Amino acid sequence: MIATRFSVATHIMLLMTIEPASRLTSPRIAGSVNTNPVVVRRIMRLLAQAGLVRVRRGQGGAALGRPAERISLDDVWIAVNPVRLPLLPLHANPDPECPVGRHVPRVLGERFEAAEIAMRAALAAITLDAVAVQISKAAKALAG
């Protein structure tokens, strides 16, 4: 669920980056994402709480809260994962009497945590603007 929210949130923000002058309402954004406007509004609320977007009620639309070159994909990740759920959660209650079950939480947990740290570092190095440039180039190549 978190990964889907992240991709939808990134899609929403890319639309705002590439079409900043458009009146981006939740129905318009939902059409691009191919989802329900209610889903868009829920995700927009998280993005607005994080200061990544500004939303004007009604037909006002939405816009980025700061320049796209100052928004990393990690900023988006944090916004849609406000409770900081682990990317790779461990299963509950392995058997403490089992030689494997006894060590799985610590050993596997350390590896899962390292993987999440690496993913977050990679996302922090990617700006929304850089992804928008790639999408714009791809769109022009397809059109031309």
N, CA, C and O atoms as CSV, one atom per row, in Angstrom:
chain,resi,resn,atom,element,x,y,z
A,1,MET,N,N,0.818,-1.198,0.000
A,1,MET,CA,C,0.000,0.000,0.000
A,1,MET,C,C,0.863,1.263,0.000
A,1,MET,O,O,0.585,2.212,-0.733
A,2,ILE,N,N,1.908,1.266,0.825
A,2,ILE,CA,C,2.770,2.450,0.890
A,2,ILE,C,C,3.425,2.695,-0.458
A,2,ILE,O,O,3.486,3.833,-0.923
A,3,ALA,N,N,3.922,1.625,-1.094
A,3,ALA,CA,C,4.606,1.782,-2.381
A,3,ALA,C,C,3.657,2.350,-3.430
A,3,ALA,O,O,4.069,3.172,-4.248
A,4,THR,N,N,2.402,1.930,-3.422
A,4,THR,CA,C,1.423,2.464,-4.372
A,4,THR,C,C,1.139,3.928,-4.075
A,4,THR,O,O,1.080,4.746,-4.994
A,5,ARG,N,N,0.962,4.267,-2.808
A,5,ARG,CA,C,0.746,5.678,-2.455
A,5,ARG,C,C,1.925,6.522,-2.911
A,5,ARG,O,O,1.749,7.640,-3.396
A,6,PHE,N,N,3.130,5.981,-2.755
A,6,PHE,CA,C,4.329,6.710,-3.161
A,6,PHE,C,C,4.335,6.961,-4.666
A,6,PHE,O,O,4.614,8.077,-5.104
A,7,SER,N,N,4.034,5.946,-5.453
A,7,SER,CA,C,4.050,6.141,-6.912
A,7,SER,C,C,2.949,7.095,-7.354
A,7,SER,O,O,3.163,7.910,-8.251
A,8,VAL,N,N,1.776,7.006,-6.739
A,8,VAL,CA,C,0.688,7.930,-7.083
A,8,VAL,C,C,1.055,9.353,-6.660
A,8,VAL,O,O,0.829,10.303,-7.410
A,9,ALA,N,N,1.618,9.498,-5.467
A,9,ALA,CA,C,2.029,10.828,-4.995
A,9,ALA,C,C,3.079,11.428,-5.920
A,9,ALA,O,O,3.020,12.614,-6.243
A,10,THR,N,N,4.032,10.622,-6.344
A,10,THR,CA,C,5.068,11.105,-7.261
A,10,THR,C,C,4.458,11.499,-8.596
A,10,THR,O,O,4.834,12.520,-9.172
A,11,HIS,N,N,3.522,10.703,-9.094
A,11,HIS,CA,C,2.822,11.016,-10.342
A,11,HIS,C,C,2.111,12.370,-10.210
A,11,HIS,O,O,2.211,13.218,-11.097
A,12,ILE,N,N,1.397,12.562,-9.101
A,12,ILE,CA,C,0.680,13.823,-8.867
A,12,ILE,C,C,1.654,15.001,-8.910
A,12,ILE,O,O,1.392,16.014,-9.558
A,13,MET,N,N,2.758,14.854,-8.223
A,13,MET,CA,C,3.717,15.964,-8.143
A,13,MET,C,C,4.415,16.200,-9.480
A,13,MET,O,O,4.751,17.337,-9.810
A,14,LEU,N,N,4.633,15.145,-10.244
A,14,LEU,CA,C,5.222,15.314,-11.575
A,14,LEU,C,C,4.261,16.063,-12.492
A,14,LEU,O,O,4.685,16.892,-13.298
A,15,LEU,N,N,2.983,15.777,-12.371
A,15,LEU,CA,C,1.985,16.500,-13.166
A,15,LEU,C,C,2.023,17.988,-12.826
A,15,LEU,O,O,1.937,18.834,-13.716
A,16,MET,N,N,2.152,18.305,-11.547
A,16,MET,CA,C,2.246,19.713,-11.129
A,16,MET,C,C,3.537,20.363,-11.624
A,16,MET,O,O,3.562,21.560,-11.908
A,17,THR,N,N,4.596,19.585,-11.725
A,17,THR,CA,C,5.880,20.105,-12.192
A,17,THR,C,C,5.841,20.371,-13.689
A,17,THR,O,O,6.320,21.406,-14.153
A,18,ILE,N,N,5.280,19.454,-14.431
A,18,ILE,CA,C,5.278,19.547,-15.896
A,18,ILE,C,C,4.184,20.484,-16.403
A,18,ILE,O,O,4.352,21.116,-17.446
A,19,GLU,N,N,3.069,20.581,-15.682
A,19,GLU,CA,C,1.961,21.441,-16.088
A,19,GLU,C,C,1.646,22.470,-14.997
A,19,GLU,O,O,0.530,22.492,-14.478
A,20,PRO,N,N,2.616,23.319,-14.645
A,20,PRO,CA,C,2.394,24.239,-13.518
A,20,PRO,C,C,1.306,25.281,-13.768
A,20,PRO,O,O,0.702,25.775,-12.816
A,21,ALA,N,N,1.052,25.617,-15.006
A,21,ALA,CA,C,0.065,26.653,-15.299
A,21,ALA,C,C,-1.351,26.086,-15.408
A,21,ALA,O,O,-2.319,26.845,-15.474
A,22,SER,N,N,-1.478,24.768,-15.429
A,22,SER,CA,C,-2.795,24.145,-15.555
A,22,SER,C,C,-3.579,24.276,-14.260
A,22,SER,O,O,-3.008,24.403,-13.177
A,23,ARG,N,N,-4.886,24.243,-14.391
A,23,ARG,CA,C,-5.736,24.215,-13.203
A,23,ARG,C,C,-5.884,22.749,-12.817
A,23,ARG,O,O,-6.754,22.045,-13.331
A,24,LEU,N,N,-5.036,22.304,-11.917
A,24,LEU,CA,C,-4.981,20.899,-11.562
A,24,LEU,C,C,-5.918,20.590,-10.397
A,24,LEU,O,O,-5.558,20.726,-9.227
A,25,THR,N,N,-7.120,20.174,-10.752
A,25,THR,CA,C,-8.104,19.776,-9.753
A,25,THR,C,C,-7.973,18.272,-9.518
A,25,THR,O,O,-7.333,17.576,-10.306
A,26,SER,N,N,-8.567,17.774,-8.452
A,26,SER,CA,C,-8.469,16.337,-8.179
A,26,SER,C,C,-9.062,15.487,-9.308
A,26,SER,O,O,-8.489,14.439,-9.606
A,27,PRO,N,N,-10.175,15.870,-9.960
A,27,PRO,CA,C,-10.646,15.064,-11.096
A,27,PRO,C,C,-9.640,15.048,-12.263
A,27,PRO,O,O,-9.448,14.013,-12.902
A,28,ARG,N,N,-9.010,16.180,-12.533
A,28,ARG,CA,C,-8.012,16.235,-13.618
A,28,ARG,C,C,-6.820,15.345,-13.288
A,28,ARG,O,O,-6.347,14.591,-14.139
A,29,ILE,N,N,-6.333,15.433,-12.048
A,29,ILE,CA,C,-5.195,14.614,-11.625
A,29,ILE,C,C,-5.590,13.141,-11.622
A,29,ILE,O,O,-4.823,12.290,-12.071
A,30,ALA,N,N,-6.787,12.840,-11.117
A,30,ALA,CA,C,-7.263,11.451,-11.078
A,30,ALA,C,C,-7.310,10.847,-12.479
A,30,ALA,O,O,-7.027,9.662,-12.656
A,31,GLY,N,N,-7.666,11.657,-13.472
A,31,GLY,CA,C,-7.685,11.176,-14.851
A,31,GLY,C,C,-6.306,10.771,-15.324
A,31,GLY,O,O,-6.153,9.756,-16.003
A,32,SER,N,N,-5.305,11.550,-14.973
A,32,SER,CA,C,-3.937,11.234,-15.367
A,32,SER,C,C,-3.425,9.977,-14.660
A,32,SER,O,O,-2.752,9.140,-15.262
A,33,VAL,N,N,-3.755,9.863,-13.377
A,33,VAL,CA,C,-3.298,8.713,-12.584
A,33,VAL,C,C,-4.141,7.474,-12.886
A,33,VAL,O,O,-3.696,6.346,-12.675
A,34,ASN,N,N,-5.361,7.695,-13.382
A,34,ASN,CA,C,-6.335,6.639,-13.634
A,34,ASN,C,C,-6.806,6.021,-12.315
A,34,ASN,O,O,-6.764,4.808,-12.113
A,35,THR,N,N,-7.256,6.913,-11.428
A,35,THR,CA,C,-7.798,6.492,-10.145
A,35,THR,C,C,-8.963,7.388,-9.792
A,35,THR,O,O,-9.328,8.266,-10.573
A,36,ASN,N,N,-9.545,7.183,-8.640
A,36,ASN,CA,C,-10.669,7.969,-8.174
A,36,ASN,C,C,-10.179,9.287,-7.570
A,36,ASN,O,O,-9.143,9.302,-6.905
A,37,PRO,N,N,-10.896,10.391,-7.786
A,37,PRO,CA,C,-10.496,11.665,-7.193
A,37,PRO,C,C,-10.367,11.618,-5.664
A,37,PRO,O,O,-9.580,12.370,-5.090
A,38,VAL,N,N,-11.126,10.747,-5.009
A,38,VAL,CA,C,-11.026,10.617,-3.550
A,38,VAL,C,C,-9.624,10.140,-3.160
A,38,VAL,O,O,-9.056,10.615,-2.177
A,39,VAL,N,N,-9.073,9.207,-3.927
A,39,VAL,CA,C,-7.710,8.722,-3.667
A,39,VAL,C,C,-6.724,9.870,-3.822
A,39,VAL,O,O,-5.814,10.029,-3.009
A,40,VAL,N,N,-6.905,10.659,-4.852
A,40,VAL,CA,C,-6.029,11.815,-5.093
A,40,VAL,C,C,-6.121,12.797,-3.927
A,40,VAL,O,O,-5.098,13.284,-3.447
A,41,ARG,N,N,-7.332,13.090,-3.472
A,41,ARG,CA,C,-7.495,14.044,-2.367
A,41,ARG,C,C,-6.832,13.536,-1.083
A,41,ARG,O,O,-6.238,14.322,-0.346
A,42,ARG,N,N,-6.927,12.242,-0.810
A,42,ARG,CA,C,-6.278,11.685,0.388
A,42,ARG,C,C,-4.761,11.855,0.314
A,42,ARG,O,O,-4.122,12.256,1.287
A,43,ILE,N,N,-4.204,11.548,-0.835
A,43,ILE,CA,C,-2.753,11.665,-0.999
A,43,ILE,C,C,-2.339,13.131,-1.001
A,43,ILE,O,O,-1.300,13.484,-0.445
A,44,MET,N,N,-3.138,13.974,-1.615
A,44,MET,CA,C,-2.835,15.413,-1.630
A,44,MET,C,C,-2.822,15.973,-0.211
A,44,MET,O,O,-2.020,16.852,0.105
A,45,ARG,N,N,-3.707,15.468,0.640
A,45,ARG,CA,C,-3.735,15.922,2.033
A,45,ARG,C,C,-2.397,15.616,2.706
A,45,ARG,O,O,-1.860,16.460,3.422
A,46,LEU,N,N,-1.856,14.419,2.483
A,46,LEU,CA,C,-0.548,14.054,3.050
A,46,LEU,C,C,0.560,14.953,2.498
A,46,LEU,O,O,1.430,15.407,3.240
A,47,LEU,N,N,0.518,15.203,1.191
A,47,LEU,CA,C,1.531,16.051,0.560
A,47,LEU,C,C,1.434,17.491,1.073
A,47,LEU,O,O,2.452,18.152,1.275
A,48,ALA,N,N,0.213,17.966,1.280
A,48,ALA,CA,C,0.020,19.330,1.797
A,48,ALA,C,C,0.506,19.430,3.242
A,48,ALA,O,O,1.130,20.423,3.616
A,49,GLN,N,N,0.228,18.414,4.054
A,49,GLN,CA,C,0.691,18.418,5.448
A,49,GLN,C,C,2.214,18.461,5.520
A,49,GLN,O,O,2.782,19.013,6.462
A,50,ALA,N,N,2.867,17.879,4.525
A,50,ALA,CA,C,4.335,17.882,4.477
A,50,ALA,C,C,4.880,19.165,3.844
A,50,ALA,O,O,6.095,19.358,3.791
A,51,GLY,N,N,3.997,20.040,3.365
A,51,GLY,CA,C,4.428,21.286,2.746
A,51,GLY,C,C,4.904,21.135,1.315
A,51,GLY,O,O,5.517,22.049,0.765
A,52,LEU,N,N,4.627,19.989,0.704
A,52,LEU,CA,C,5.094,19.753,-0.665
A,52,LEU,C,C,4.147,20.322,-1.718
A,52,LEU,O,O,4.567,20.624,-2.835
A,53,VAL,N,N,2.868,20.469,-1.363
A,53,VAL,CA,C,1.895,21.055,-2.287
A,53,VAL,C,C,1.028,22.067,-1.546
A,53,VAL,O,O,0.894,22.035,-0.323
A,54,ARG,N,N,0.450,22.958,-2.331
A,54,ARG,CA,C,-0.548,23.902,-1.833
A,54,ARG,C,C,-1.850,23.558,-2.556
A,54,ARG,O,O,-1.877,23.392,-3.776
A,55,VAL,N,N,-2.918,23.455,-1.781
A,55,VAL,CA,C,-4.209,23.090,-2.362
A,55,VAL,C,C,-5.198,24.211,-2.094
A,55,VAL,O,O,-5.338,24.696,-0.971
A,56,ARG,N,N,-5.882,24.609,-3.167
A,56,ARG,CA,C,-6.962,25.585,-3.038
A,56,ARG,C,C,-8.271,24.828,-3.209
A,56,ARG,O,O,-8.471,24.141,-4.211
A,57,ARG,N,N,-9.153,24.952,-2.241
A,57,ARG,CA,C,-10.430,24.222,-2.265
A,57,ARG,C,C,-11.272,24.579,-3.481
A,57,ARG,O,O,-11.097,25.625,-4.106
A,58,GLY,N,N,-12.190,23.674,-3.794
A,58,GLY,CA,C,-13.104,23.895,-4.915
A,58,GLY,C,C,-12.378,23.755,-6.239
A,58,GLY,O,O,-11.598,22.824,-6.440
A,59,GLN,N,N,-12.637,24.675,-7.124
A,59,GLN,CA,C,-12.032,24.627,-8.451
A,59,GLN,C,C,-10.684,25.339,-8.508
A,59,GLN,O,O,-10.158,25.592,-9.592
A,60,GLY,N,N,-10.128,25.660,-7.346
A,60,GLY,CA,C,-8.862,26.393,-7.301
A,60,GLY,C,C,-7.676,25.615,-7.815
A,60,GLY,O,O,-6.775,26.188,-8.428
A,61,GLY,N,N,-7.660,24.320,-7.574
A,61,GLY,CA,C,-6.551,23.509,-8.042
A,61,GLY,C,C,-5.429,23.386,-7.029
A,61,GLY,O,O,-5.579,23.757,-5.865
A,62,ALA,N,N,-4.304,22.858,-7.488
A,62,ALA,CA,C,-3.163,22.601,-6.613
A,62,ALA,C,C,-1.872,22.961,-7.333
A,62,ALA,O,O,-1.810,23.012,-8.562
A,63,ALA,N,N,-0.841,23.210,-6.527
A,63,ALA,CA,C,0.475,23.560,-7.069
A,63,ALA,C,C,1.544,23.066,-6.101
A,63,ALA,O,O,1.254,22.754,-4.945
A,64,LEU,N,N,2.769,22.999,-6.581
A,64,LEU,CA,C,3.877,22.600,-5.722
A,64,LEU,C,C,4.068,23.618,-4.603
A,64,LEU,O,O,3.841,24.813,-4.793
A,65,GLY,N,N,4.481,23.137,-3.450
A,65,GLY,CA,C,4.711,24.001,-2.304
A,65,GLY,C,C,6.074,24.659,-2.321
A,65,GLY,O,O,6.292,25.649,-1.624
A,66,ARG,N,N,6.993,24.127,-3.106
A,66,ARG,CA,C,8.324,24.727,-3.293
A,66,ARG,C,C,8.839,24.266,-4.650
A,66,ARG,O,O,8.264,23.352,-5.240
A,67,PRO,N,N,9.898,24.868,-5.157
A,67,PRO,CA,C,10.392,24.499,-6.489
A,67,PRO,C,C,10.736,23.009,-6.597
A,67,PRO,O,O,11.238,22.401,-5.652
A,68,ALA,N,N,10.456,22.447,-7.753
A,68,ALA,CA,C,10.669,21.005,-7.984
A,68,ALA,C,C,12.118,20.586,-7.784
A,68,ALA,O,O,12.387,19.444,-7.413
A,69,GLU,N,N,13.057,21.501,-8.028
A,69,GLU,CA,C,14.468,21.143,-7.843
A,69,GLU,C,C,14.840,21.058,-6.359
A,69,GLU,O,O,15.938,20.623,-6.013
A,70,ARG,N,N,13.920,21.476,-5.491
A,70,ARG,CA,C,14.164,21.394,-4.046
A,70,ARG,C,C,13.289,20.324,-3.377
A,70,ARG,O,O,13.169,20.282,-2.152
A,71,ILE,N,N,12.689,19.470,-4.192
A,71,ILE,CA,C,11.885,18.365,-3.667
A,71,ILE,C,C,12.521,17.060,-4.127
A,71,ILE,O,O,12.634,16.805,-5.326
A,72,SER,N,N,12.929,16.250,-3.183
A,72,SER,CA,C,13.502,14.947,-3.537
A,72,SER,C,C,12.407,13.881,-3.475
A,72,SER,O,O,11.355,14.081,-2.867
A,73,LEU,N,N,12.678,12.760,-4.112
A,73,LEU,CA,C,11.729,11.656,-4.023
A,73,LEU,C,C,11.639,11.144,-2.588
A,73,LEU,O,O,10.611,10.592,-2.196
A,74,ASP,N,N,12.696,11.319,-1.802
A,74,ASP,CA,C,12.621,10.944,-0.390
A,74,ASP,C,C,11.653,11.852,0.362
A,74,ASP,O,O,10.978,11.396,1.285
A,75,ASP,N,N,11.573,13.119,-0.013
A,75,ASP,CA,C,10.582,14.020,0.600
A,75,ASP,C,C,9.171,13.482,0.367
A,75,ASP,O,O,8.326,13.505,1.263
A,76,VAL,N,N,8.934,13.002,-0.841
A,76,VAL,CA,C,7.623,12.437,-1.181
A,76,VAL,C,C,7.395,11.155,-0.372
A,76,VAL,O,O,6.308,10.944,0.166
A,77,TRP,N,N,8.410,10.309,-0.288
A,77,TRP,CA,C,8.319,9.062,0.481
A,77,TRP,C,C,7.924,9.358,1.928
A,77,TRP,O,O,7.020,8.722,2.471
A,78,ILE,N,N,8.595,10.312,2.539
A,78,ILE,CA,C,8.309,10.672,3.935
A,78,ILE,C,C,6.877,11.191,4.075
A,78,ILE,O,O,6.190,10.883,5.049
A,79,ALA,N,N,6.438,11.975,3.101
A,79,ALA,CA,C,5.091,12.560,3.157
A,79,ALA,C,C,4.004,11.495,3.136
A,79,ALA,O,O,3.009,11.621,3.850
A,80,VAL,N,N,4.172,10.457,2.338
A,80,VAL,CA,C,3.118,9.443,2.214
A,80,VAL,C,C,3.303,8.299,3.212
A,80,VAL,O,O,2.484,7.382,3.265
A,81,ASN,N,N,4.361,8.352,3.988
A,81,ASN,CA,C,4.617,7.340,5.013
A,81,ASN,C,C,4.833,8.047,6.356
A,81,ASN,O,O,5.877,7.879,6.987
A,82,PRO,N,N,3.836,8.842,6.793
A,82,PRO,CA,C,4.049,9.686,7.980
A,82,PRO,C,C,4.259,8.912,9.278
A,82,PRO,O,O,4.892,9.438,10.194
A,83,VAL,N,N,3.762,7.707,9.390
A,83,VAL,CA,C,3.942,6.931,10.614
A,83,VAL,C,C,5.245,6.149,10.588
A,83,VAL,O,O,5.566,5.428,11.533
A,84,ARG,N,N,5.981,6.293,9.519
A,84,ARG,CA,C,7.289,5.648,9.353
A,84,ARG,C,C,7.200,4.124,9.468
A,84,ARG,O,O,8.003,3.490,10.153
A,85,LEU,N,N,6.210,3.554,8.786
A,85,LEU,CA,C,6.134,2.100,8.724
A,85,LEU,C,C,7.349,1.587,7.975
A,85,LEU,O,O,7.785,2.212,7.008
A,86,PRO,N,N,7.904,0.458,8.402
A,86,PRO,CA,C,9.071,-0.058,7.686
A,86,PRO,C,C,8.698,-0.493,6.269
A,86,PRO,O,O,7.601,-0.995,6.025
A,87,LEU,N,N,9.614,-0.294,5.365
A,87,LEU,CA,C,9.408,-0.727,3.985
A,87,LEU,C,C,9.245,-2.241,3.931
A,87,LEU,O,O,8.388,-2.754,3.212
A,88,LEU,N,N,10.063,-2.945,4.685
A,88,LEU,CA,C,10.052,-4.406,4.715
A,88,LEU,C,C,9.800,-4.873,6.152
A,88,LEU,O,O,10.748,-5.172,6.878
A,89,PRO,N,N,8.544,-4.936,6.562
A,89,PRO,CA,C,8.278,-5.345,7.936
A,89,PRO,C,C,8.545,-6.839,8.141
A,89,PRO,O,O,8.401,-7.642,7.219
A,90,LEU,N,N,8.928,-7.186,9.347
A,90,LEU,CA,C,9.145,-8.585,9.712
A,90,LEU,C,C,7.821,-9.227,10.112
A,90,LEU,O,O,6.907,-8.548,10.581
A,91,HIS,N,N,7.728,-10.527,9.923
A,91,HIS,CA,C,6.542,-11.244,10.376
A,91,HIS,C,C,6.557,-11.314,11.906
A,91,HIS,O,O,7.614,-11.258,12.535
A,92,ALA,N,N,5.390,-11.434,12.476
A,92,ALA,CA,C,5.263,-11.394,13.935
A,92,ALA,C,C,5.494,-12.764,14.569
A,92,ALA,O,O,5.160,-13.799,13.993
A,93,ASN,N,N,6.061,-12.742,15.743
A,93,ASN,CA,C,6.145,-13.876,16.645
A,93,ASN,C,C,6.781,-15.150,16.104
A,93,ASN,O,O,6.146,-16.203,16.158
A,94,PRO,N,N,8.001,-15.104,15.588
A,94,PRO,CA,C,8.644,-16.371,15.242
A,94,PRO,C,C,8.926,-17.162,16.527
A,94,PRO,O,O,9.047,-16.588,17.610
A,95,ASP,N,N,9.023,-18.446,16.389
A,95,ASP,CA,C,9.218,-19.337,17.545
A,95,ASP,C,C,10.582,-19.095,18.191
A,95,ASP,O,O,11.608,-19.345,17.560
A,96,PRO,N,N,10.616,-18.616,19.431
A,96,PRO,CA,C,11.893,-18.344,20.093
A,96,PRO,C,C,12.675,-19.609,20.440
A,96,PRO,O,O,13.864,-19.539,20.753
A,97,GLU,N,N,12.013,-20.761,20.385
A,97,GLU,CA,C,12.701,-22.031,20.662
A,97,GLU,C,C,13.360,-22.598,19.405
A,97,GLU,O,O,14.210,-23.484,19.491
A,98,CYS,N,N,12.970,-22.090,18.253
A,98,CYS,CA,C,13.531,-22.566,16.980
A,98,CYS,C,C,14.872,-21.870,16.746
A,98,CYS,O,O,14.985,-20.663,16.961
A,99,PRO,N,N,15.880,-22.609,16.312
A,99,PRO,CA,C,17.183,-21.978,16.079
A,99,PRO,C,C,17.151,-20.910,14.982
A,99,PRO,O,O,17.963,-19.985,15.000
A,100,VAL,N,N,16.245,-21.024,14.054
A,100,VAL,CA,C,16.101,-19.994,13.020
A,100,VAL,C,C,15.204,-18.877,13.540
A,100,VAL,O,O,15.573,-17.704,13.484
A,101,GLY,N,N,14.033,-19.238,14.044
A,101,GLY,CA,C,13.069,-18.255,14.533
A,101,GLY,C,C,13.639,-17.343,15.601
A,101,GLY,O,O,13.277,-16.169,15.673
A,102,ARG,N,N,14.526,-17.869,16.427
A,102,ARG,CA,C,15.137,-17.098,17.506
A,102,ARG,C,C,15.976,-15.941,16.969
A,102,ARG,O,O,16.067,-14.896,17.613
A,103,HIS,N,N,16.592,-16.115,15.796
A,103,HIS,CA,C,17.535,-15.116,15.281
A,103,HIS,C,C,17.006,-14.290,14.108
A,103,HIS,O,O,17.594,-13.275,13.736
A,104,VAL,N,N,15.904,-14.731,13.539
A,104,VAL,CA,C,15.357,-14.024,12.379
A,104,VAL,C,C,15.077,-12.543,12.656
A,104,VAL,O,O,15.469,-11.705,11.843
A,105,PRO,N,N,14.422,-12.181,13.758
A,105,PRO,CA,C,14.116,-10.753,13.944
A,105,PRO,C,C,15.354,-9.869,13.916
A,105,PRO,O,O,15.339,-8.821,13.269
A,106,ARG,N,N,16.405,-10.255,14.587
A,106,ARG,CA,C,17.598,-9.419,14.633
A,106,ARG,C,C,18.356,-9.453,13.308
A,106,ARG,O,O,18.657,-8.408,12.732
A,107,VAL,N,N,18.661,-10.654,12.829
A,107,VAL,CA,C,19.506,-10.776,11.641
A,107,VAL,C,C,18.797,-10.259,10.395
A,107,VAL,O,O,19.358,-9.462,9.643
A,108,LEU,N,N,17.584,-10.706,10.180
A,108,LEU,CA,C,16.852,-10.258,8.998
A,108,LEU,C,C,16.456,-8.787,9.138
A,108,LEU,O,O,16.471,-8.031,8.167
A,109,GLY,N,N,16.103,-8.400,10.362
A,109,GLY,CA,C,15.741,-6.999,10.611
A,109,GLY,C,C,16.872,-6.048,10.274
A,109,GLY,O,O,16.629,-4.981,9.709
A,110,GLU,N,N,18.099,-6.407,10.606
A,110,GLU,CA,C,19.255,-5.559,10.279
A,110,GLU,C,C,19.409,-5.411,8.770
A,110,GLU,O,O,19.707,-4.322,8.281
A,111,ARG,N,N,19.211,-6.488,8.037
A,111,ARG,CA,C,19.343,-6.425,6.579
A,111,ARG,C,C,18.215,-5.618,5.947
A,111,ARG,O,O,18.442,-4.841,5.020
A,112,PHE,N,N,17.016,-5.804,6.450
A,112,PHE,CA,C,15.881,-5.031,5.939
A,112,PHE,C,C,16.094,-3.543,6.200
A,112,PHE,O,O,15.828,-2.709,5.334
A,113,GLU,N,N,16.571,-3.217,7.389
A,113,GLU,CA,C,16.831,-1.818,7.723
A,113,GLU,C,C,17.915,-1.224,6.818
A,113,GLU,O,O,17.797,-0.082,6.375
A,114,ALA,N,N,18.963,-1.992,6.547
A,114,ALA,CA,C,20.028,-1.520,5.650
A,114,ALA,C,C,19.479,-1.279,4.243
A,114,ALA,O,O,19.862,-0.313,3.583
A,115,ALA,N,N,18.593,-2.147,3.789
A,115,ALA,CA,C,17.993,-1.984,2.462
A,115,ALA,C,C,17.158,-0.705,2.402
A,115,ALA,O,O,17.200,0.026,1.413
A,116,GLU,N,N,16.405,-0.443,3.463
A,116,GLU,CA,C,15.590,0.770,3.472
A,116,GLU,C,C,16.459,2.022,3.516
A,116,GLU,O,O,16.145,3.015,2.860
A,117,ILE,N,N,17.543,1.986,4.280
A,117,ILE,CA,C,18.460,3.124,4.337
A,117,ILE,C,C,19.052,3.397,2.953
A,117,ILE,O,O,19.174,4.550,2.539
A,118,ALA,N,N,19.415,2.337,2.247
A,118,ALA,CA,C,19.973,2.496,0.897
A,118,ALA,C,C,18.925,3.061,-0.062
A,118,ALA,O,O,19.226,3.933,-0.877
A,119,MET,N,N,17.697,2.560,0.042
A,119,MET,CA,C,16.634,3.071,-0.831
A,119,MET,C,C,16.387,4.552,-0.560
A,119,MET,O,O,16.273,5.344,-1.495
A,120,ARG,N,N,16.303,4.929,0.718
A,120,ARG,CA,C,16.054,6.326,1.070
A,120,ARG,C,C,17.186,7.223,0.589
A,120,ARG,O,O,16.935,8.342,0.141
A,121,ALA,N,N,18.430,6.751,0.673
A,121,ALA,CA,C,19.563,7.549,0.184
A,121,ALA,C,C,19.454,7.738,-1.327
A,121,ALA,O,O,19.717,8.824,-1.845
A,122,ALA,N,N,19.066,6.678,-2.027
A,122,ALA,CA,C,18.900,6.785,-3.482
A,122,ALA,C,C,17.784,7.768,-3.829
A,122,ALA,O,O,17.943,8.583,-4.738
A,123,LEU,N,N,16.662,7.701,-3.120
A,123,LEU,CA,C,15.551,8.613,-3.372
A,123,LEU,C,C,15.931,10.059,-3.054
A,123,LEU,O,O,15.504,10.982,-3.747
A,124,ALA,N,N,16.726,10.254,-2.017
A,124,ALA,CA,C,17.146,11.608,-1.631
A,124,ALA,C,C,18.015,12.257,-2.702
A,124,ALA,O,O,18.085,13.483,-2.792
A,125,ALA,N,N,18.673,11.439,-3.509
A,125,ALA,CA,C,19.555,11.963,-4.556
A,125,ALA,C,C,18.812,12.309,-5.845
A,125,ALA,O,O,19.415,12.826,-6.786
A,126,ILE,N,N,17.517,12.032,-5.895
A,126,ILE,CA,C,16.724,12.265,-7.113
A,126,ILE,C,C,15.719,13.376,-6.845
A,126,ILE,O,O,14.891,13.268,-5.940
A,127,THR,N,N,15.793,14.448,-7.636
A,127,THR,CA,C,14.826,15.533,-7.468
A,127,THR,C,C,13.633,15.328,-8.385
A,127,THR,O,O,13.719,14.662,-9.417
A,128,LEU,N,N,12.539,15.909,-7.984
A,128,LEU,CA,C,11.327,15.874,-8.794
A,128,LEU,C,C,11.587,16.501,-10.159
A,128,LEU,O,O,11.098,16.021,-11.181
A,129,ASP,N,N,12.364,17.581,-10.158
A,129,ASP,CA,C,12.700,18.268,-11.400
A,129,ASP,C,C,13.449,17.341,-12.374
A,129,ASP,O,O,13.174,17.346,-13.574
A,130,ALA,N,N,14.386,16.555,-11.854
A,130,ALA,CA,C,15.165,15.644,-12.715
A,130,ALA,C,C,14.260,14.597,-13.359
A,130,ALA,O,O,14.431,14.270,-14.533
A,131,VAL,N,N,13.310,14.074,-12.609
A,131,VAL,CA,C,12.386,13.089,-13.165
A,131,VAL,C,C,11.465,13.752,-14.185
A,131,VAL,O,O,11.167,13.165,-15.225
A,132,ALA,N,N,11.018,14.963,-13.895
A,132,ALA,CA,C,10.149,15.692,-14.825
A,132,ALA,C,C,10.857,15.946,-16.154
A,132,ALA,O,O,10.239,15.855,-17.214
A,133,VAL,N,N,12.140,16.260,-16.100
A,133,VAL,CA,C,12.920,16.472,-17.327
A,133,VAL,C,C,12.939,15.189,-18.150
A,133,VAL,O,O,12.757,15.234,-19.366
A,134,GLN,N,N,13.154,14.053,-17.504
A,134,GLN,CA,C,13.164,12.774,-18.216
A,134,GLN,C,C,11.812,12.480,-18.854
A,134,GLN,O,O,11.749,12.007,-19.989
A,135,ILE,N,N,10.735,12.757,-18.131
A,135,ILE,CA,C,9.395,12.516,-18.673
A,135,ILE,C,C,9.125,13.435,-19.853
A,135,ILE,O,O,8.577,12.996,-20.864
A,136,SER,N,N,9.499,14.700,-19.742
A,136,SER,CA,C,9.299,15.649,-20.842
A,136,SER,C,C,10.063,15.218,-22.086
A,136,SER,O,O,9.535,15.289,-23.196
A,137,LYS,N,N,11.309,14.769,-21.906
A,137,LYS,CA,C,12.090,14.268,-23.044
A,137,LYS,C,C,11.439,13.057,-23.680
A,137,LYS,O,O,11.378,12.957,-24.905
A,138,ALA,N,N,10.951,12.135,-22.862
A,138,ALA,CA,C,10.307,10.937,-23.377
A,138,ALA,C,C,9.033,11.289,-24.148
A,138,ALA,O,O,8.748,10.705,-25.193
A,139,ALA,N,N,8.274,12.246,-23.622
A,139,ALA,CA,C,7.047,12.674,-24.292
A,139,ALA,C,C,7.339,13.335,-25.629
A,139,ALA,O,O,6.634,13.100,-26.610
A,140,LYS,N,N,8.383,14.165,-25.669
A,140,LYS,CA,C,8.764,14.820,-26.941
A,140,LYS,C,C,9.261,13.805,-27.955
A,140,LYS,O,O,8.961,13.917,-29.143
A,141,ALA,N,N,10.013,12.821,-27.502
A,141,ALA,CA,C,10.516,11.797,-28.416
A,141,ALA,C,C,9.363,10.981,-28.997
A,141,ALA,O,O,9.387,10.611,-30.171
A,142,LEU,N,N,8.372,10.709,-28.186
A,142,LEU,CA,C,7.217,9.944,-28.634
A,142,LEU,C,C,6.381,10.747,-29.625
A,142,LEU,O,O,5.854,10.197,-30.592
A,143,ALA,N,N,6.262,12.052,-29.379
A,143,ALA,CA,C,5.473,12.923,-30.256
A,143,ALA,C,C,6.193,13.235,-31.563
A,143,ALA,O,O,5.559,13.456,-32.595
A,144,GLY,N,N,7.515,13.251,-31.507
A,144,GLY,CA,C,8.278,13.695,-32.664
A,144,GLY,C,C,8.774,12.584,-33.454
A,144,GLY,O,O,9.440,12.796,-34.467
